[in-house]
Amino acid sequence: EEDTRLTRLGDSISSVLRKELGSRITGRTNLMVRQTFENQQEEASYQATQEPGSAERETFISLVKRRRVCMMHFLGPKT
Protein backbone atom coordinates (compact mmCIF):
# COMPACT_ATOMS: atom_id res chain seq x y z
CA GLU A 1 0.00 0.00 0.00
CA GLU A 2 1.33 3.43 -0.98
CA ASP A 3 0.39 5.02 2.33
CA THR A 4 2.51 2.49 4.23
CA ARG A 5 5.45 3.13 1.90
CA LEU A 6 5.28 6.87 2.59
CA THR A 7 5.12 6.22 6.33
CA ARG A 8 8.19 3.99 6.15
CA LEU A 9 10.05 6.54 4.04
CA GLY A 10 9.26 9.25 6.58
CA ASP A 11 10.45 7.02 9.39
CA SER A 12 13.69 6.28 7.56
CA ILE A 13 14.59 9.95 7.01
CA SER A 14 13.45 11.31 10.38
CA SER A 15 16.85 10.94 12.08
CA VAL A 16 18.62 12.64 9.15
CA LEU A 17 16.12 15.52 9.23
CA ARG A 18 16.75 16.07 12.91
CA LYS A 19 20.54 15.87 12.56
CA GLU A 20 20.96 17.91 9.36
CA LEU A 21 18.06 20.38 9.46
CA GLY A 22 17.08 20.43 13.11
CA SER A 23 13.53 19.46 12.12
CA ARG A 24 11.43 16.57 13.23
CA ILE A 25 8.42 14.95 11.70
CA THR A 26 5.42 15.79 13.86
CA GLY A 27 2.61 14.73 11.58
CA ARG A 28 1.44 14.59 8.03
CA THR A 29 -1.36 15.82 5.87
CA ASN A 30 -3.86 13.68 4.00
CA LEU A 31 -2.58 12.21 0.79
CA MET A 32 -3.57 13.80 -2.49
CA VAL A 33 -3.46 12.27 -5.94
CA ARG A 34 -3.24 14.43 -9.03
CA GLN A 35 -4.61 12.86 -12.17
CA THR A 36 -4.10 14.34 -15.64
CA PHE A 37 -7.11 15.40 -17.67
CA GLU A 38 -8.13 13.38 -20.72
CA ASN A 39 -8.33 16.48 -22.93
CA GLN A 40 -8.68 20.28 -22.89
CA GLN A 41 -12.49 20.10 -22.62
CA GLU A 42 -12.29 18.10 -19.41
CA GLU A 43 -9.68 20.48 -17.99
CA ALA A 44 -11.84 23.51 -18.87
CA SER A 45 -14.79 21.99 -16.99
CA TYR A 46 -12.75 22.13 -13.74
CA GLN A 47 -11.62 25.76 -13.96
CA ALA A 48 -12.14 27.86 -10.84
CA THR A 49 -15.24 30.02 -11.04
CA GLN A 50 -13.81 32.71 -8.77
CA GLU A 51 -10.55 33.83 -7.21
CA PRO A 52 -9.77 32.51 -3.72
CA GLY A 53 -10.75 34.84 -0.90
CA SER A 54 -8.46 36.32 1.75
CA ALA A 55 -9.22 33.55 4.26
CA GLU A 56 -8.38 30.82 1.71
CA ARG A 57 -5.12 32.55 0.80
CA GLU A 58 -4.12 32.96 4.44
CA THR A 59 -4.88 29.29 5.16
CA PHE A 60 -2.74 28.19 2.23
CA ILE A 61 0.18 30.47 3.12
CA SER A 62 0.01 29.32 6.74
CA LEU A 63 0.31 25.70 5.61
CA VAL A 64 3.26 26.47 3.32
CA LYS A 65 5.12 28.42 6.01
CA ARG A 66 4.89 25.55 8.50
CA ARG A 67 6.26 22.96 6.09
CA ARG A 68 10.01 22.50 5.83
CA VAL A 69 10.12 19.21 3.96
CA CYS A 70 7.70 17.92 1.36
CA MET A 71 7.69 14.33 0.17
CA MET A 72 6.25 13.50 -3.23
CA HIS A 73 5.72 10.00 -4.57
CA PHE A 74 5.00 9.55 -8.27
CA LEU A 75 2.62 6.69 -9.02
CA GLY A 76 2.78 6.69 -12.81
CA PRO A 77 2.35 8.69 -16.01
CA LYS A 78 -1.47 9.01 -15.92
CA THR A 79 -1.77 9.76 -12.22
Steps between C-alpha positions, in 0.01 A plus 500: 500500500633843402406659831712247690794564267483874569484435874807277482686755289421771754619277781824426317590867445386636837840463670677670207250788508563555868879480465542704180210747510402505865145403401290211611199338347200584716219394272383486145220623284250286313628353179401659172511347155522716191363343186551648153199606297398298195480810279465880504119482527520300821761738642284803412205348688704514825613863478448710812190716480643769727826612656578368849402733782729648765424223751584227245826673409600541864424133572714390207792728589483385862530138387795577271686695769477213749637241259875454474511171313258371240499141381356417160447150366428455130262214425516500121457700180118532509470575870 
